[in-house]
Amino acid sequence: MKKYVDVDEKLPIWETLPLSIQHLFAMFGATVLVPFLLKVDPSIALLMNGIGTLLYMAICKGRLPAYLGSSFAFISPVTLIVSMGLGYGAAQSGFIVFGLCFVLLSFLVKKVGVGWIDTLFPPAAMGAIVAIIGLELAPSAMNMAGLVGDPVPGVDPQLAVIVSIFTLVVTILVSLFGRGFLGVIPVLMGVVAGYILSLFLGIVNVDAITAAPWFAVPTLYMPEWNWQAIIIILPAVFVVFAEHIGHLVVTSHVVGRDLMTDPGLSRSLLGDGLANILSGIVGATPNTTYGENIGVMAITRVYSVWVIRGAAIIAILCSFIGKISAVIHGIPTPVMGGVCILLFGIIATTGLRMLIEQKVDYTQPENLILTAVTLITGLSGAVLNFGPFHLKGMALATVVAMVIAIVLRLFRGFRPQE
């Protein structure tokens, strides 16, 4: 296989299929966790994530390899809406309006262009923001791996560590020493190896797989228009918009293309917005571009949109095939933890690579201030609360970086000349 597979290249089906399954494994755990926490049928989320991804790619003219998975930004507001007795249907009206806001933003961006991004996000800030995308997920990866935090439920702590480390080692070894096609499916090989070891150690819930039906129709939910729920949901627009820009920038650097201009941020926002409107109508949780899948592309150097399309189609099929969904859902948490240690770390190093490639000069106080404050804000655990929403991590760092960039630009003329 070539050194890398470009965005518009199409591979044979026998190569595309395992590569697509690899992407499915990377996103599956997180994308079904959100509906599980909100007590919604995970199959409907899986179905609409697949449909939404296909729609997103069509709108982006097949030039933007990104997978849309369930967004964690909505867990807190939806929980509040349900606790107020408004019901999940009321939250769906908020999802629909959220999608409409993204559509309106897409028209605005198309009108004004993307030049403002360079002003608000200089390289010294954007490199730090991208690094935070991976670094803020580090505790999650280590927690899933059983190396920090509370023990993984239902798994002996020692076995959890053994499985996660074994999975990580296999993934690294395949990535380093795999030849030909084997070298581009390290995540899939790591997950399969970790799953087999988990079966041998008895930590896979085989009964759940046996009891799952072969065919099951995803549950549909009817939206109920409620302005109170809409107002509670709306601040998520700002959070997910910041996340969207960060993911699009890091994907651009991973694939070596300026995706901000071709196919463009406006098309990306439009695709994401329309996908969220459809999800809200049928009751799936809102979606966003996924860092896990960006990490897979960075490891494998396979950027083909056809592979992502394959993952979306498989996700749609899995939403109807109960046995397959149960097998994938039954992958032990330590297995995914071992893989995510590498995936999230590679996203972080992509941010550092951006700083190097952009030749950011840290003898300049402005660059030093932007990177330093952005990193500390994003990784400190600081939280800015407004109602049921909170800004933290990458989203908060993005806001802080924008404010600092604007202030530094306004006061640039007042600095004493050397």
Disulfide bonds with the S-S distance in Angstrom:
none
